[in-house]
Amino acid sequence: MYKKIFIAIDNSRHSNYCIDLGIDISKKFKSQLVGCHVYDASLHQRRFRDMEKGLPPQYQDESVLQRQRDLHTSLINLGLKLISESYLDVFSKKCREAAVPHECLLLEGKNYYEIIKQVQKGHYDLVIMGALGLAAVNENVIGSVCERVVRRVKTDVLVVKNKCLEGKVVIAVDGSVPSSDGVKSAINFAKSFDLKPTAISVFDPHYHRVAFDSIAKVLSKQAGQIFRFGEQETLHEEIIDKGLAKIYQNHLDRANLTAKNAGVKINTVLMDGKPYDQILRYIDSEKPSLLILGRTGVHNTNGLDIGSTTENLLRLVPCNVLLTGGNVEAKLEISTKQSEYIESPENKKEYKINTDNRHYSGNILLKPVECNQEFDENSTVKAQNSVVWTKEAQTQTERIPSFIRDVVRMKIEEYAQKMGYKEITTKIVNEAREKLINDSSLHKI
């Protein structure tokens, strides 16, 4: 599953959790681990300059100051380097004892910046980093370095909050591509770590009611006649609410079938309400060791780094969080040398060491219990008959109002499946539009 894993190391408690989890994952998936620590000597040099004006008069002579600067720079650089190497020694020792292939990278610079640059150029398919670092305080829920890295890399990221990876894993499902990647990751983790997976899907009809009422208050009488308010109200009550429930149940059915085909039994839970709030309540109730989320959701627009639901849950849940979506294939470059220093183009040193080797009583739709259901072969949506959308077709449907867009897309998918199409193009969207245009319950596309 994961071939090359980057682990951020800073000798904090969460960093040690990362090492232990990384070794466990490496054993299961035969992955290469790369432990990296970044130190910033220039920060201390700047601080020393800032304090020079406060030194006693005898130290204000420029020649004396320069000698002190040189001494400070030499001691700080050497000291930080030795400390940093000690951090990596802990990582390397654990890896050798576990007999997992690994490397150590020692980089100088701004921590989050160097980590991002290394991840972007290193062809990793998983990044493991602690939610908090050495400078953590009690009120923090996620550290600044972790947040900056998560926002700027596209690789899968495992944000570690505890060293446990056992019991239950929860997957948030919304029909997006990153969500589908999350289902596949959950299946692999469930099989390798003997976890019990639950797919949870949450739709929010309440938002649409609020939006509808808001529109009604600002429409003039003439605009209301053009908008055909009575028909739209019927549309909302009879189609959108029921349609949303059907759409999100279909997402769960697809996840169920994917797991079933992989030989994994998966529980499914369908809820209505605010997604992050309902998922958080479920997490607090069931206490899984891992939550898997798509980096962005079904309403993603180009350039979005992380979805709002994912961001809220990343900050608030107490368990480990795996963010999926946007991976590139890892490239393994395992050195045969035991240890070496490599001078980088930026005059920075990279130090490498290589070895050979429950019941939830929330607002749940249908039944207020966990659905331990098998996939219904007569379900409306079947993964084996599902269709894919071209980018142009998806863009075309972005013009549809957001509170009905999913319903219309579902209708287009149903039309495409009925006609035997395997791919939805702009041409298919136009065909479906002509069929739906006489349906008074739907807007024109």
Secondary structure, DSSP 8 states (H G I E B T S, - for coil): ---EEEEE--SSHHHHHHHHHHHHHHHHHT-EEEEEEEE-HHHHHHHHHHHGGGS-GGG-SHHHHHHHHHHHHHHHHHHHHHHHHHHHHHHHHHHHHHT--EEEEEEES-HHHHHHHHHHHHT-SEEEEESS-TT--TT-SS-HHHHHHHHH--S-EEEESSS---SEEEEE--SSHHHHHHHHHHHHHHHHHT-EEEEEEEE-HHHHHHHHHHHHHH--HHHHHHHTHHHHHHIIIIIIHHHHHHHHHHHHHHHHHHHHHTT---EEEEEES-HHHHHHHHHHHH--SEEEEESS-TT--TT--S-HHHHHHHHH-SSEEEEE-----------SSSEEEEE-TTS-EEEEE--------S-BSS-SS-B-----TT-S--GGG--EE-HHHHHHHTTS-HHHHHHHHHHHHHHHHHHT-SEE-HHHHHHHHHHHTT-TTS---
